[in-house]
């Protein structure tokens, strides 16, 4: 998993509450491998058929941060929603609230979900809409978001999830950090209970 320390770049405003995982990646694309070169085109595929959809605007090309409204990533438990956002170049999403499973899947894949209050998210979206192509910065170490107006906002994050993000450890990577301890336990266990180690 790619470590996440900070990201600074173009941010895009998504003024839609309750964006569900089927809107992020429609169900018909779920059988496709995330290594498919077309995978970035699956992100918000059906919403992008509307020429006025925000991510169709050239000003937001290359955006790395999405600033959304409440309950982002609700709906079904598809991990592919996170894959699609990452394939589309996003490293983080800021919103007042998230679907629980989407929130957990994000951390498991090195994608940072940042919770800020409703008013702050609305203000950031307003700034980004007023100045298309404006940049925003997220620093995970200091747990801060710096908006286009250079105002800084602090966010909370679980210390364990933060550590894993900073070190780039998914579930397997975290387990492998304890490989020596696991091997030592197995040796002790085999010596203590040799009849179980046939």
Order of alpha helices (4+ residues) and beta strands (2+ residues): beta-alpha-beta-alpha-beta-alpha-beta-alpha-beta-beta-beta-alpha-alpha-alpha
